Amino acid sequence: MNIGKRIINFLICIDQLGWSIVTLGGGYPDETISSASYRYEQQGYRWAKIARPFIDALFFFQKQHCYNAYLGEIERWQAPRHIDS
């Protein structure tokens, strides 16, 4: 695994830990703040209607960052793939 991928994995870990701390463990396992912001915005939460556009603006280089983070959580893009031996 290259160093860039390791750094990204570490940052995602910090993101997930931060969300777990903020929600006192009430968020979904393995969920990032971006994914949660999109999910909660769809449920009508006011804070998420503010947070989601702000986060998307921070990640201006990724189109629809929060939506794609949500899809990644649902489809488990980050999960390891099974390798037959």
Secondary structure, 3 states (H helix, E strand, C coil): CCHHHHHHHHHHHHHHHHHHHHCCCCCCCCCCHHHHHHHHHHCCCHHHHHHHHHHHHHCCCCCCHHHHHHHHHHHCCCCCCCCCC
